[in-house]
Every structure is written in C-alpha cells, then in structure tokens.
Amino acid sequence: MSKETTHEAHYDTLIAPVITEKSTIASENNQVVFRVPLDASKPEIADAVETLFKVKVKAVNTMRIKGKNKQFRGRSYTRSTVKKAVVTLEEGHAIDVTTGL
C-alpha cells in the first residue's frame, strides 16, 4: 500500500468529531470523541488519530449506538446506527477539533 493510500484510509477512519456538552467536558480530561465507521477497529482508530493529528494515543474506547425508531409528521423512520470512539490522549497532548484538519 502506498503512503497516499494509507493517508486517505486514515481520513476515512475518522468521519467527524462529536461536539456535544458531554464531549466538551471529556476534553478537559485529554479525551476526544469521533464518529467512526461501524467496521473500524480500535488499533485503526488509534493509528489514524496519531498520524493525522501528530499526538500520542493512550487508549481508545468504542461504543455502538443503535438507531432509534422515530416519527416525523406521522411518518416513521429509523435513525442510522453509529459508532463513536472516545480517544484518550497522553499527558501533554491535545487536539483542537474546532479548527479541523
């Protein structure tokens, strides 16, 4: 695999940062939350964060949030199932998710 292909795969591994009140509180403890593909593994996520943001990852915790059944104007639909990764960074490292890549 070439270097460009690997770098593009890292961009595909991290879909978007999750910016909520809870993730903002977690950022005070050197944690960052990302949406990731359902088939992404913890080592892939750690490698992508280390490569793209040039930081050291301490741990990665993942969770799958099952899509809920909802209604809008009387029509039923199901939200998509998503996977989130909580990435804990080593002391002294930080990521500012508001600036982007």
TORZA-680590 format. One line per 4 residues: number of its first residue (from 1); for each residue y, x, z of N, C-alpha, C. Coordinates in nm, 3 decimals. Layout:
NUM	Y X Z Y X Z Y X Z ~ ... $
% end
This chain:
1	-0.117 0.083 0.000 0.000 0.000 0.000 0.124 0.089 0.000 ~ 0.220 0.058 -0.085 0.340 0.141 -0.093 0.434 0.109 0.022 ~ 0.534 0.194 0.040 0.628 0.177 0.152 0.709 0.048 0.134 ~ 0.749 0.016 0.009 0.828 -0.104 -0.015 0.747 -0.229 0.016 $
5	0.619 -0.231 -0.023 0.535 -0.347 0.002 0.516 -0.368 0.151 ~ 0.498 -0.262 0.227 0.482 -0.272 0.371 0.610 -0.324 0.435 ~ 0.724 -0.274 0.390 0.852 -0.316 0.446 0.875 -0.465 0.419 ~ 0.839 -0.512 0.299 0.853 -0.654 0.266 0.761 -0.739 0.353 $
9	0.643 -0.688 0.386 0.549 -0.762 0.471 0.608 -0.779 0.611 ~ 0.684 -0.680 0.658 0.748 -0.693 0.789 0.851 -0.805 0.788 ~ 0.924 -0.819 0.676 1.020 -0.928 0.666 0.950 -1.063 0.663 ~ 0.830 -1.070 0.606 0.754 -1.195 0.603 0.694 -1.227 0.740 $
13	0.673 -1.127 0.823 0.614 -1.149 0.955 0.712 -1.217 1.050 ~ 0.838 -1.182 1.043 0.940 -1.243 1.130 1.018 -1.345 1.048 ~ 0.994 -1.473 1.074 1.060 -1.578 0.996 1.206 -1.593 1.040 ~ 1.228 -1.613 1.170 1.364 -1.633 1.219 1.366 -1.613 1.370 $
17	1.480 -1.573 1.423 1.492 -1.568 1.569 1.508 -1.709 1.623 ~ 1.457 -1.733 1.742 1.473 -1.862 1.809 1.592 -1.848 1.903 ~ 1.698 -1.925 1.877 1.819 -1.917 1.958 1.834 -2.048 2.033 ~ 1.786 -2.048 2.158 1.797 -2.163 2.246 1.848 -2.114 2.380 $
21	1.874 -2.208 2.469 1.920 -2.169 2.602 1.813 -2.086 2.674 ~ 1.688 -2.127 2.659 1.579 -2.056 2.726 1.561 -1.914 2.669 ~ 1.574 -1.898 2.537 1.559 -1.765 2.479 1.678 -1.676 2.513 ~ 1.795 -1.735 2.534 1.912 -1.657 2.575 1.892 -1.603 2.716 $
25	1.835 -1.685 2.804 1.806 -1.640 2.940 1.700 -1.530 2.937 ~ 1.601 -1.543 2.848 1.496 -1.441 2.836 1.553 -1.309 2.785 ~ 1.660 -1.314 2.706 1.718 -1.191 2.652 1.776 -1.102 2.763 ~ 1.807 -1.162 2.878 1.854 -1.083 2.990 1.743 -0.997 3.050 $
29	1.617 -1.033 3.022 1.502 -0.957 3.070 1.438 -0.873 2.959 ~ 1.517 -0.830 2.862 1.470 -0.750 2.748 1.364 -0.823 2.666 ~ 1.377 -0.954 2.649 1.285 -1.031 2.568 1.359 -1.097 2.452 ~ 1.293 -1.101 2.335 1.349 -1.166 2.218 1.242 -1.260 2.164 $
33	1.283 -1.379 2.118 1.188 -1.479 2.068 1.207 -1.496 1.918 ~ 1.095 -1.492 1.843 1.096 -1.508 1.698 0.998 -1.617 1.656 ~ 1.029 -1.688 1.547 0.930 -1.773 1.481 0.851 -1.683 1.388 ~ 0.719 -1.699 1.387 0.632 -1.615 1.305 0.532 -1.704 1.232 $
37	0.467 -1.654 1.127 0.364 -1.733 1.059 0.246 -1.762 1.152 ~ 0.174 -1.870 1.124 0.062 -1.910 1.207 -0.050 -1.805 1.210 ~ -0.061 -1.725 1.104 -0.171 -1.627 1.098 -0.128 -1.486 1.141 ~ -0.007 -1.471 1.194 0.041 -1.339 1.236 -0.026 -1.298 1.367 $
41	-0.067 -1.171 1.375 -0.131 -1.121 1.497 -0.028 -1.044 1.580 ~ -0.062 -1.021 1.707 0.029 -0.950 1.797 0.061 -0.808 1.748 ~ -0.039 -0.729 1.703 -0.005 -0.595 1.652 0.086 -0.599 1.529 ~ 0.066 -0.698 1.441 0.153 -0.710 1.323 0.297 -0.740 1.365 $
45	0.312 -0.829 1.462 0.445 -0.867 1.510 0.513 -0.747 1.575 ~ 0.441 -0.674 1.659 0.497 -0.557 1.726 0.539 -0.452 1.625 ~ 0.456 -0.427 1.524 0.487 -0.329 1.421 0.610 -0.369 1.342 ~ 0.622 -0.498 1.309 0.737 -0.547 1.233 0.866 -0.532 1.312 $
49	0.864 -0.565 1.440 0.985 -0.555 1.523 1.025 -0.408 1.539 ~ 0.927 -0.320 1.564 0.958 -0.178 1.581 1.016 -0.118 1.453 ~ 0.960 -0.156 1.338 1.005 -0.099 1.211 1.143 -0.151 1.170 ~ 1.163 -0.282 1.179 1.287 -0.342 1.130 1.406 -0.317 1.223 $
53	1.384 -0.319 1.354 1.495 -0.306 1.447 1.505 -0.169 1.513 ~ 1.409 -0.079 1.485 1.408 0.057 1.540 1.414 0.056 1.694 ~ 1.326 -0.025 1.754 1.316 -0.034 1.900 1.171 -0.012 1.940 ~ 1.146 0.002 2.069 1.011 0.020 2.122 0.967 -0.110 2.189 $
57	0.850 -0.161 2.147 0.797 -0.287 2.199 0.702 -0.260 2.313 ~ 0.722 -0.331 2.424 0.635 -0.316 2.541 0.518 -0.414 2.533 ~ 0.545 -0.541 2.498 0.440 -0.644 2.493 0.481 -0.755 2.398 ~ 0.380 -0.827 2.347 0.403 -0.944 2.262 0.317 -1.058 2.314 $
61	0.381 -1.170 2.343 0.310 -1.291 2.381 0.337 -1.397 2.274 ~ 0.232 -1.469 2.234 0.248 -1.570 2.129 0.209 -1.707 2.182 ~ 0.266 -1.809 2.117 0.231 -1.946 2.151 0.239 -2.032 2.025 ~ 0.145 -2.127 2.014 0.145 -2.222 1.904 0.195 -2.355 1.957 $
65	0.295 -2.410 1.890 0.349 -2.539 1.929 0.302 -2.640 1.825 ~ 0.213 -2.730 1.869 0.154 -2.828 1.779 0.260 -2.928 1.736 ~ 0.259 -2.966 1.609 0.356 -3.061 1.556 0.343 -3.198 1.620 ~ 0.456 -3.257 1.654 0.457 -3.388 1.719 0.471 -3.498 1.614 $
69	0.419 -3.616 1.646 0.441 -3.733 1.563 0.576 -3.793 1.601 ~ 0.660 -3.815 1.503 0.794 -3.866 1.527 0.820 -3.985 1.434 ~ 0.931 -4.055 1.459 0.974 -4.164 1.372 1.121 -4.148 1.343 ~ 1.159 -4.177 1.219 1.298 -4.177 1.179 1.321 -4.299 1.092 $
73	1.406 -4.388 1.136 1.435 -4.512 1.065 1.309 -4.591 1.033 ~ 1.217 -4.594 1.129 1.095 -4.672 1.113 0.985 -4.602 1.036 ~ 1.010 -4.485 0.985 0.908 -4.412 0.908 0.849 -4.301 0.995 ~ 0.718 -4.293 0.996 0.650 -4.191 1.076 0.639 -4.062 0.997 $
77	0.646 -3.952 1.068 0.621 -3.821 1.009 0.573 -3.729 1.120 ~ 0.518 -3.616 1.080 0.468 -3.517 1.176 0.545 -3.388 1.157 ~ 0.598 -3.335 1.266 0.664 -3.204 1.260 0.561 -3.098 1.230 ~ 0.603 -2.989 1.172 0.514 -2.879 1.140 0.471 -2.806 1.267 $
81	0.348 -2.756 1.268 0.302 -2.670 1.376 0.367 -2.533 1.356 ~ 0.423 -2.477 1.462 0.491 -2.348 1.452 0.432 -2.252 1.555 ~ 0.452 -2.123 1.530 0.408 -2.020 1.622 0.531 -1.939 1.661 ~ 0.545 -1.914 1.792 0.656 -1.835 1.842 0.601 -1.709 1.907 $
85	0.675 -1.601 1.897 0.637 -1.475 1.960 0.749 -1.433 2.054 ~ 0.713 -1.408 2.180 0.807 -1.355 2.278 0.781 -1.205 2.286 ~ 0.876 -1.127 2.237 0.861 -0.981 2.229 0.937 -0.919 2.345 ~ 0.866 -0.847 2.432 0.928 -0.776 2.543 0.954 -0.633 2.500 $
89	1.078 -0.588 2.516 1.117 -0.454 2.474 1.114 -0.358 2.592 ~ 1.097 -0.229 2.561 1.102 -0.125 2.664 1.243 -0.118 2.723 ~ 1.254 -0.063 2.843 1.385 -0.047 2.907 1.476 0.039 2.820 ~ 1.602 -0.001 2.810 1.699 0.076 2.731 1.708 0.033 2.587 $
93	1.617 -0.053 2.539 1.621 -0.102 2.402 1.671 -0.246 2.401 ~ 1.743 -0.282 2.295 1.794 -0.418 2.284 1.807 -0.456 2.137 ~ 1.800 -0.586 2.110 1.818 -0.641 1.976 1.925 -0.749 1.987 ~ 2.026 -0.742 1.899 2.128 -0.846 1.892 2.090 -0.937 1.775 $
97	2.028 -1.051 1.804 1.978 -1.139 1.698 2.091 -1.213 1.626 ~ 2.211 -1.216 1.683 2.320 -1.288 1.619 2.376 -1.212 1.498 ~ 2.355 -1.079 1.492 2.409 -1.002 1.380 2.318 -1.008 1.257 ~ 2.190 -1.034 1.275 2.097 -1.037 1.162 2.051 -0.898 1.123 $
101	1.980 -0.890 1.008 1.928 -0.761 0.963 2.018 -0.699 0.860 $
% end
